[in-house]
Amino acid sequence: MADPELFRFTIDNGLRVVLAPDPTAPVVGVSVHYDVGFRSEPEGLTGFAHLFEHLMFQGSESLEKLAHFRHVQSSGGTFNGSTHPDYTDYYEVLPAAALERALFLEADRMRAPKLTAENLANQIEVVKEEIRLNVRNRPYGGFPWILLPPVLYSTFANAHDGYGAFEDLEGATLDDCAAFFDTFYSPANAVLTVAGDFEVEEAKALVQKHFGDVPHRPAPVRPSFAEPLPTTQLLGEHTDPHAPLPALAVGYRMPDPVNDLDGYLAYLVLAGVLTDGDGSRLQQRLVHVEPLVVDVGAGAGLFGPFEARDPDTFTITAIHPPDVPRERVLAALDEELEKLASTPPDEQELKKVTARWAASLHAEHDRLVSRTLALGAFELLYGDASLVYQLADRLSAVSGEAVSAAAKALRPDARAVLVVKPASTEGTEQ
């Protein structure tokens, strides 16, 4: 079956546009992806990309504070935004008749968000409370996405806390906000995606009507975040006062997701072979047979796959009883990786994992909001939104030999190990 038709074009101010018509339901999804994320933050302003995402909801050139919320909800729609390592996205899902409303809302804040001292102070407090709730006062808060990068990586861009330090957030100024907006929130640094029930020519006209007069500013030169691979095992420790049991996070570098997508996909399949379901290798070995851990997981990306350019991180996490030494867990992990490195998974094991991945992708992209966001992210990161429709087939084509090669690359002498200790065990050998 042919992939759904996409219409991709760029308007005069540099805004890239993806149109994905689908008349099967009378709804539309609209998203804007900006090429700015945690890794774009300057030193001294940790957490600023996420803070700025909050500020983009506090009013704009033509709309007072909370008007964005009111216009979407009164139309029967939903909305949100999120910050990732390499992009920030905003979206609305609305009845098809409200397409122009969504385009107006996004264009208005792309043109001029309302950056005031009151809004900045208020949102700094909102973000600090979010950090208290999700990190500081939660068991395993920030595990592993905040705690593992400074062990695996050495550069500020890759290693710092994307949620932000309180002193950095409190030190943010309106001048910082204005500079960040001028640098990163230009139409030439963004992708607009419209998916759902609309006529293509009408949508093109509406995009031009609402976004065409947003002033052009050059997209910033995107720096390389590359850094050398580890040449030894790196160890870090963190004491968690709320954690009931010790935990481990093991981080490895992955292939470049943009320039070696099929190599990257092999690691997604490897993660499934290791921990997807009770029959997976680490679930069987570490949870059911020995057992050494109470929970184990593996995955590509600190937030999930397809959310970052190179470098990206393959993680294996485990929570284990206090009387199980971490060395024993790591030894068992290495033994299972060595088995996979020497003997590829057979076709039955492989197909079980790839079929689950394919089903998951089809189900996810069946949801309009997920499809809209995926198309925008792939256009921004990979330069090709149509890759979204190829993922299931390309994952299904991953060979046992490719999975074996991925396992072989996960070496003890090129990884980071983060040890999380409950406060009650601090100072004891784990």
N, C-alpha and C positions, 0 to 999 in steps of 0.2 A: 504494500500500500504506500502511495506517495506521501511524503511529509506534508503537513498543512502549509499553505502558502503564506509567506512572509513578505512584507513590503518594507524595505529599508532605504532611507534617504537622509540627507543632511540639509538643513536649512541654512540661510546665509550667515546667521550668527554663530554657526558651528555646532548647533544642537543636532545630535544624531537621533533618529526616530526609527522605531520598529513598530509596525502595525501588523497585528495577528488576528484577522477576522475569524469569528466563529459564531454562526447564527443559532447554535443549538439551544441557547438559553438567553433570555432578554436582559443580560447583565453585561457590564463592561468593567475591566480592570485598567487602571492607569497607574504607572509607576515612573519615578524619576530616580535614576542612579547617578550619584556624583562620584567622580574618581578621587575619593579622599576617605581614608579610614584611620585606624589606630596608628598605622605605620607612617602616616603623613604628619603626625603631631610633632611640633618642635620641642626640643628639650626644655624642661621647666614648665611645660603645659601638658603633662600627662592627663589623659581623660578628656582633652579638649574637643576631639572629634565627636564624642558621644554627648558632651555638654552642648555643643553647637546643634546637634540633631534636636535636642530638647528646645533650643531657642527658636528653631524654624517653625515651631507650632504656636508661637506667642504673638501672632499677628503679623501683618504684612502691609504693603503700600496702601491697599484699599480696604483692608479688613482689620477690625479691632481684635484685641485678645479674645480667644475662644470662638471667634466667628468661624474659623475653619471647621472646628468640631461641629458647630451648630448646622452649618450648611450641608455637611456630609450626612450627619445623623438625621436631619429633617428630610433628606431624600431617601432614607431607608438604607444608607450605606455604612460601610466600615472603613477604617483608615488606621495607619500606623507608620512608624519609621524604625529603622534599626541601623546600628553601626557595626561594621565588620573590619577585618584587618586592612582591606584595600578598597572598600567603598562604603558609602552611606546610601540607604534607599528610603524612599517615601512612597506610599501607595494609597489609593482609594479603590474600593469595589462598590459600584453603584448600579441601580437600574439603568438600562441602556439609554433611556431618555435623558439621563443626567450627565451624559458624557461631557457636554460643554462646561458644566459646572466644575467637574473635576479638573479639566484642562485650565480653566480660569484660576482655580485655587493654586495649582502647582506653578503656573506662570507668574502669578502675583508675588509669591514668596521667592521665586527665582529672581525676580526683578528687584525686590527690596523687602527683606524681612524687617520686622520692627525690633531693632536692637536698642534697648533702653537699659539704663542702670537698674531700674526696678525689675525688668524681666531677667536680667543677668543674675542679680542677687537671689531672686526667687528660684531660678532653675539650678543654681549652684546648690542650694539647700535641698532641692528635690533629688539631685544626683547623689549628694552625700547620703541622704536617707536610703536611696536605692542600694548604695554600697554597703551601708550598715545591714540592710535586710538580706542582701544576696551574698555578701562576702564575710563581713566581720562577725555577724551574729548567727551564722548558719554553719552546721557541721560540714566540713570539706568545702567551705566557701572559696571560690576561685580555683578549685582543683579540677583539672590541671591548667586551665587556660591562662590564669594569671601567674601561677607559681612555677610552672615548668619552663616557659620561655627564657627567663633569666639564667637558668641552668644550661639550657641547650645553646643559646645564642649569646653573642658578645656585643653586638651593636645596639645602640639605643633604640633604633627603629623596631628591631625584631624582639628585643628583650623586655621592654618596659611594660608597665601595667596600663592597659588600655582603658580600664575603668577610672584610673586616676588617683593620685595622692591628694588628700584633703588640702594640703598647703598649696599645691599647684592649682587646684580648682578655685580655692579662695583668692589666689593671686591673679586670676584671669581678669582682664580689663576690657572695656568697650573698644579700645584701640586694637586689642588682640582679636576681638570678634570681627571688627571691620576688615582687618588685614586678612583674616582667615576666609571671610566671605569673598573678598575681592580676588583672592588667589585661587580658591578651589571651587566656588559656587558660580562659575561662569557657564553659559550654555555650551561653550566649546569643550567643557570638562564634564559633560553630562550625557546621559542617554534617556530619552523619553520612550516609554513603551505603552501601547494601547492594545489590549486584547479583549475579544468578546464580540458582542453583537453590534456592528456598526457598518456603514458603507464606507469603503476605502476613500473615495474622492471627497466625501463630506468630512471624514476625519482629517484628511490632509489640509482641507481648507480651514478647519477649526484649529489645527495645530499652528498653521501660519498666522491666523487671526490673533491667537493669544500669546504665542511665543515669538512671533516674528519680530516684534519690536523690543524684545529684551536685548539690551546692549551687548554687543560682542566684546569679550575680553579674551586674550589668548589663553589657551590651556597651559597650566604650568608644566615645565619640563619634569617628567616623572623620574625620580632618582632610582638607581638600582639599589635594591636591598640585599644584594648577594653578599655572602660571607663564607669563608672556608668551612669545609666539613670538619667536624671534630676528629681529632686523631687519637683520642683516648676516651675512656669512660669519664664522664663529668658527674659529680655527685653534689646534690643540694639537699638541705634539710629545712623543714618548717614545722613549728609546733602549733598545733590547732587546739585551742582550749575547749572546743565543742565536739571534737571528733571522738566517737566511742571506741574506735579501733585504729590501729596503724594502717597506712595506705602507701602505695607506690604508684608513681607515674613514670613510665619509661618513654623517652622521646627520641625519635630518629628523623633524619632528613629524608625527604621524598624527592622523586624526579620532578622537574619543572612541569607544573600542570598545564601551562600554556604551550610550550614548545615540545613537550613529550606527553601528550594526553594519554596515549595508550599505555605508556609505562606507568603513568600515574594511576590509571584505572586498575592495573594489576594489583596495586596496593589496597584498593577498595575490596577487591575479591579476596585478597589475603586476609584482610580484617574479618571478612565473613567466615572464611575457613577456620580462623582462630577462635572466634567468639560468638558467632551468630547461631543461637539456638543451643539446646542441651546436648546435641550431638557434635558440636564443634570441638576442636581439638583442645583448646585451653579450658573450656567448660568441663569437658570430660576429665582431663588430667588434673586440673587444679581444684575443681569444685566437687566432682563426684567420686573420683577414684582414690586420690591420696588421703583426704582433701587438704589443700594448703590455704585456700582463700575462701571468703564468703561471697565475693563478687569479683568478676573480671570482665573487662571490655577492651575493644580495640577499634580504632577508627582513623580515617584520614582527615587531617585538618583539626585545629583546636576547637573549631565550632562545627565542623562537618566539612565535607568535600566541596570543591568548587567555590570557595569563598575567598581565596587568596591567590596571588601570583607566587612565583618562586622567591624565597624559600617557603615551603610548607612542611608540616610536621605530621608524622605518623605516631600515634600514641597507643600505648597499652597501659591500662590502669588496673589496679587490684587493691582490694581491701582484705586484710588478713588478720587472724587472731594474734594477740600479743606474744604467744608462745611459739609462733612460727617465725624463724629468722628470715629477714628479707633475702639473704643470700640463697636460701633454699628455694624461695619463689623465683628468683632470677635464674637460678640454675635450671629449674624445670622449664621456664620459659625458653631459655637458650637451647635446651635439648629438643623441645618441640620445633623450634625454628630450624635447627640442624636437620631434623628428620624431613621437614618440608624442603629444605635446600638440597638434600641429596636425592629425595624421591618425590616427584611432583604429585599433587593430588590426582586421584583417578577421575574419570569422566563423571561418574555418579556424584562424587563429593563436589566437584566443580559445578555441575549443572544445578545442584541443589542451591548453591550460593548465588549463582548468576540468575537463576529463575526468581529467587527472592528479590534480588536487586531490580530486575526488570519489572516485576510486579509492583514494587515500591515506587519506582520512578513513574510508571504509568498511572498509578493511583494518585501520586503527588501532583503530576501535571494535569490530571483530570480536574483538579481544583483550580478555578480561575486565578485566585490570588497567587498560588504557588507558580503557576505557569507564567503569569505576568512578570513576577519577580525573577524567575529563572531566565526568561528571555532577555530581560534587561541586564542581568548580571553577566550572562555569557557574551552579550554584545559588548559590554564594557571591558571585561577582563580578557576575553578570547578574540574579540573582534568579529564574532560570528554567532548571532543568536540561534541560527538553525542547528547548531551542535546540540541544543537541548533535545531535539527530536531524534538524534542519532545515538544518544547515550545508552539506551537499553540494548540496542544491537551491538554496540562496541563493547559493552560490558560482557554480553553473552559470548563474544568472540575471544575473550581473554583465555589464553591457553594455560594448561597446567604447568608448562615450562616457564611461562612468564611469572606465574605465582611463585614457583620455586626460585626463580632469579630474584624476585623481590624479597623472599625470606632470607636468601643468602646475603643480601645487602644489609640486613638488620644485624649488624655485628656489635658485640660487646665493647669493642674498642672505638666505636664511633657513635656513641649514644649519650644521653643524659638520663640520670636516675634521680628523681625527686622522692625524698622520703618524708612522709607526713607522720608526725608523732602526736598522739594525744598528750595533753598537758600532764596527765597523771603519770606518763611513762618517761617524761623528760629526764635525761640523765641516765636512763637504763639502756642496756644494749638491746638493739632490735635486729 
